[in-house]
Amino acid sequence: MLKSDEIGEIIYLIRGQRVLIDSDLANLYGVETKRLNEQVRRNIDRFPEDFMFQLTTQEYEFLKSQIATSKQGSGGKQKLPSVFTENGVAMLSSVLNSKQAIRVNICIMRLFTRLRSFHMLEKNVARQIGEMKNDANKIFKVVFERLDDLESERPALPQRRRKIGLKAK
């Protein structure tokens, strides 16, 4: 059975979007990358830029430095890979219709939903921390102002006062 943790490890953040690479998706669906891309090309109207896009050379080089991928040249990738956003993965289910593709898509959709809820929780926690920081700053400001007031109310000490304590020998 496919584990969402395994899929979670192959979701990357590119251009501010969580995406899956064509070759990883092909592997999950049990088809060749060439066949997956072929189906996408045949149905290209279903894949606008916010569903699927091709990586730039710079993005691909950065991605290669993050993961182990094949070298370019003989036997390696000849073209820059395409990546699919959550909507693109959902659209793939309409062009790849095997039982495995359906099962994988369901798992991926559940994972994207979980990632979205984690993101919302993270934003909520960050907001709460920001509010606590602001509240703490206000409290410290009041405390320091009060200390300044107390210091200004303190009577001045006489210039020539008698020292308290032991005399040094």
KEDO-539140 format. One record per residue (C-alpha): residue number from 1; y, z, x. Coordinates in steps of 0.25 Angstrom, whole numbers, plus 5000, padded with zeros to 4 digits. Last residue first. Layout:
BEGIN
<node resi="NUM" c2="Y" c3="Z" c1="X"/>
...
//
This chain:
BEGIN
<node resi="169" c2="5190" c3="5223" c1="5171"/>
<node resi="168" c2="5192" c3="5216" c1="5157"/>
<node resi="167" c2="5198" c3="5225" c1="5147"/>
<node resi="166" c2="5189" c3="5226" c1="5134"/>
<node resi="165" c2="5194" c3="5222" c1="5121"/>
<node resi="164" c2="5207" c3="5222" c1="5112"/>
<node resi="163" c2="5220" c3="5216" c1="5118"/>
<node resi="162" c2="5233" c3="5223" c1="5114"/>
<node resi="161" c2="5243" c3="5214" c1="5108"/>
<node resi="160" c2="5255" c3="5208" c1="5114"/>
<node resi="159" c2="5258" c3="5196" c1="5106"/>
<node resi="158" c2="5255" c3="5202" c1="5092"/>
<node resi="157" c2="5245" c3="5195" c1="5083"/>
<node resi="156" c2="5251" c3="5186" c1="5072"/>
<node resi="155" c2="5246" c3="5189" c1="5058"/>
<node resi="154" c2="5236" c3="5180" c1="5052"/>
<node resi="153" c2="5241" c3="5171" c1="5041"/>
<node resi="152" c2="5241" c3="5158" c1="5049"/>
<node resi="151" c2="5227" c3="5161" c1="5053"/>
<node resi="150" c2="5222" c3="5163" c1="5039"/>
<node resi="149" c2="5229" c3="5150" c1="5034"/>
<node resi="148" c2="5222" c3="5142" c1="5045"/>
<node resi="147" c2="5209" c3="5149" c1="5041"/>
<node resi="146" c2="5211" c3="5144" c1="5027"/>
<node resi="145" c2="5214" c3="5130" c1="5031"/>
<node resi="144" c2="5202" c3="5130" c1="5040"/>
<node resi="143" c2="5193" c3="5135" c1="5028"/>
<node resi="142" c2="5200" c3="5125" c1="5018"/>
<node resi="141" c2="5197" c3="5113" c1="5028"/>
<node resi="140" c2="5183" c3="5118" c1="5030"/>
<node resi="139" c2="5181" c3="5118" c1="5015"/>
<node resi="138" c2="5186" c3="5104" c1="5014"/>
<node resi="137" c2="5178" c3="5098" c1="5025"/>
<node resi="136" c2="5166" c3="5104" c1="5019"/>
<node resi="135" c2="5168" c3="5098" c1="5006"/>
<node resi="134" c2="5171" c3="5084" c1="5013"/>
<node resi="133" c2="5158" c3="5086" c1="5021"/>
<node resi="132" c2="5150" c3="5090" c1="5008"/>
<node resi="131" c2="5155" c3="5077" c1="5001"/>
<node resi="130" c2="5151" c3="5068" c1="5013"/>
<node resi="129" c2="5137" c3="5075" c1="5013"/>
<node resi="128" c2="5136" c3="5072" c1="4998"/>
<node resi="127" c2="5140" c3="5057" c1="5000"/>
<node resi="126" c2="5130" c3="5056" c1="5011"/>
<node resi="125" c2="5119" c3="5062" c1="5002"/>
<node resi="124" c2="5122" c3="5052" c1="4991"/>
<node resi="123" c2="5122" c3="5040" c1="5000"/>
<node resi="122" c2="5109" c3="5045" c1="5006"/>
<node resi="121" c2="5103" c3="5046" c1="4992"/>
<node resi="120" c2="5108" c3="5032" c1="4988"/>
<node resi="119" c2="5102" c3="5027" c1="5000"/>
<node resi="118" c2="5089" c3="5034" c1="4998"/>
<node resi="117" c2="5089" c3="5028" c1="4983"/>
<node resi="116" c2="5091" c3="5014" c1="4989"/>
<node resi="115" c2="5080" c3="5016" c1="4999"/>
<node resi="114" c2="5071" c3="5020" c1="4987"/>
<node resi="113" c2="5074" c3="5008" c1="4979"/>
<node resi="112" c2="5072" c3="4999" c1="4991"/>
<node resi="111" c2="5058" c3="5006" c1="4993"/>
<node resi="110" c2="5054" c3="5004" c1="4979"/>
<node resi="109" c2="5059" c3="4989" c1="4980"/>
<node resi="108" c2="5050" c3="4987" c1="4992"/>
<node resi="107" c2="5038" c3="4993" c1="4986"/>
<node resi="106" c2="5039" c3="4984" c1="4974"/>
<node resi="105" c2="5041" c3="4972" c1="4983"/>
<node resi="104" c2="5029" c3="4975" c1="4991"/>
<node resi="103" c2="5020" c3="4976" c1="4978"/>
<node resi="102" c2="5026" c3="4963" c1="4973"/>
<node resi="101" c2="5024" c3="4956" c1="4986"/>
<node resi="100" c2="5010" c3="4961" c1="4987"/>
<node resi="99" c2="5007" c3="4956" c1="4973"/>
<node resi="98" c2="5012" c3="4942" c1="4977"/>
<node resi="97" c2="5024" c3="4936" c1="4970"/>
<node resi="96" c2="5034" c3="4933" c1="4981"/>
<node resi="95" c2="5046" c3="4926" c1="4975"/>
<node resi="94" c2="5050" c3="4936" c1="4965"/>
<node resi="93" c2="5046" c3="4948" c1="4973"/>
<node resi="92" c2="5055" c3="4943" c1="4984"/>
<node resi="91" c2="5067" c3="4946" c1="4974"/>
<node resi="90" c2="5065" c3="4961" c1="4976"/>
<node resi="89" c2="5065" c3="4959" c1="4991"/>
<node resi="88" c2="5078" c3="4952" c1="4990"/>
<node resi="87" c2="5084" c3="4962" c1="4981"/>
<node resi="86" c2="5080" c3="4973" c1="4991"/>
<node resi="85" c2="5086" c3="4965" c1="5002"/>
<node resi="84" c2="5078" c3="4954" c1="5009"/>
<node resi="83" c2="5079" c3="4950" c1="5024"/>
<node resi="82" c2="5077" c3="4936" c1="5030"/>
<node resi="81" c2="5072" c3="4934" c1="5044"/>
<node resi="80" c2="5079" c3="4926" c1="5054"/>
<node resi="79" c2="5071" c3="4914" c1="5057"/>
<node resi="78" c2="5060" c3="4911" c1="5068"/>
<node resi="77" c2="5054" c3="4924" c1="5068"/>
<node resi="76" c2="5044" c3="4926" c1="5079"/>
<node resi="75" c2="5031" c3="4918" c1="5082"/>
<node resi="74" c2="5038" c3="4909" c1="5092"/>
<node resi="73" c2="5053" c3="4913" c1="5094"/>
<node resi="72" c2="5059" c3="4925" c1="5088"/>
<node resi="71" c2="5053" c3="4938" c1="5091"/>
<node resi="70" c2="5045" c3="4946" c1="5081"/>
<node resi="69" c2="5050" c3="4959" c1="5075"/>
<node resi="68" c2="5050" c3="4973" c1="5079"/>
<node resi="67" c2="5061" c3="4981" c1="5071"/>
<node resi="66" c2="5075" c3="4986" c1="5074"/>
<node resi="65" c2="5078" c3="4976" c1="5085"/>
<node resi="64" c2="5073" c3="4965" c1="5077"/>
<node resi="63" c2="5082" c3="4969" c1="5066"/>
<node resi="62" c2="5094" c3="4969" c1="5075"/>
<node resi="61" c2="5090" c3="4955" c1="5080"/>
<node resi="60" c2="5088" c3="4950" c1="5065"/>
<node resi="59" c2="5102" c3="4956" c1="5061"/>
<node resi="58" c2="5108" c3="4948" c1="5073"/>
<node resi="57" c2="5101" c3="4935" c1="5070"/>
<node resi="56" c2="5106" c3="4936" c1="5055"/>
<node resi="55" c2="5096" c3="4941" c1="5045"/>
<node resi="54" c2="5093" c3="4932" c1="5033"/>
<node resi="53" c2="5096" c3="4937" c1="5019"/>
<node resi="52" c2="5089" c3="4941" c1="5006"/>
<node resi="51" c2="5093" c3="4948" c1="4993"/>
<node resi="50" c2="5108" c3="4949" c1="4996"/>
<node resi="49" c2="5109" c3="4935" c1="5001"/>
<node resi="48" c2="5102" c3="4929" c1="4989"/>
<node resi="47" c2="5087" c3="4928" c1="4987"/>
<node resi="46" c2="5082" c3="4923" c1="4974"/>
<node resi="45" c2="5089" c3="4909" c1="4977"/>
<node resi="44" c2="5080" c3="4908" c1="4989"/>
<node resi="43" c2="5068" c3="4907" c1="4981"/>
<node resi="42" c2="5060" c3="4896" c1="4989"/>
<node resi="41" c2="5067" c3="4902" c1="5002"/>
<node resi="40" c2="5062" c3="4916" c1="4998"/>
<node resi="39" c2="5048" c3="4911" c1="4996"/>
<node resi="38" c2="5048" c3="4904" c1="5010"/>
<node resi="37" c2="5054" c3="4917" c1="5016"/>
<node resi="36" c2="5042" c3="4925" c1="5011"/>
<node resi="35" c2="5032" c3="4914" c1="5016"/>
<node resi="34" c2="5038" c3="4914" c1="5030"/>
<node resi="33" c2="5038" c3="4929" c1="5030"/>
<node resi="32" c2="5023" c3="4927" c1="5028"/>
<node resi="31" c2="5017" c3="4935" c1="5016"/>
<node resi="30" c2="5011" c3="4949" c1="5014"/>
<node resi="29" c2="5023" c3="4954" c1="5006"/>
<node resi="28" c2="5025" c3="4965" c1="5016"/>
<node resi="27" c2="5025" c3="4956" c1="5027"/>
<node resi="26" c2="5034" c3="4946" c1="5020"/>
<node resi="25" c2="5044" c3="4957" c1="5018"/>
<node resi="24" c2="5044" c3="4961" c1="5032"/>
<node resi="23" c2="5046" c3="4946" c1="5036"/>
<node resi="22" c2="5057" c3="4945" c1="5027"/>
<node resi="21" c2="5065" c3="4957" c1="5031"/>
<node resi="20" c2="5067" c3="4968" c1="5022"/>
<node resi="19" c2="5082" c3="4972" c1="5018"/>
<node resi="18" c2="5090" c3="4985" c1="5016"/>
<node resi="17" c2="5105" c3="4980" c1="5015"/>
<node resi="16" c2="5117" c3="4983" c1="5024"/>
<node resi="15" c2="5117" c3="4970" c1="5031"/>
<node resi="14" c2="5102" c3="4974" c1="5036"/>
<node resi="13" c2="5095" c3="4987" c1="5033"/>
<node resi="12" c2="5081" c3="4986" c1="5035"/>
<node resi="11" c2="5068" c3="4988" c1="5027"/>
<node resi="10" c2="5056" c3="4987" c1="5035"/>
<node resi="9" c2="5053" c3="5002" c1="5037"/>
<node resi="8" c2="5055" c3="5004" c1="5022"/>
<node resi="7" c2="5043" c3="4995" c1="5019"/>
<node resi="6" c2="5034" c3="5003" c1="5027"/>
<node resi="5" c2="5039" c3="5016" c1="5020"/>
<node resi="4" c2="5037" c3="5009" c1="5006"/>
<node resi="3" c2="5022" c3="5009" c1="5009"/>
<node resi="2" c2="5014" c3="4996" c1="5005"/>
<node resi="1" c2="5000" c3="5000" c1="5000"/>
//
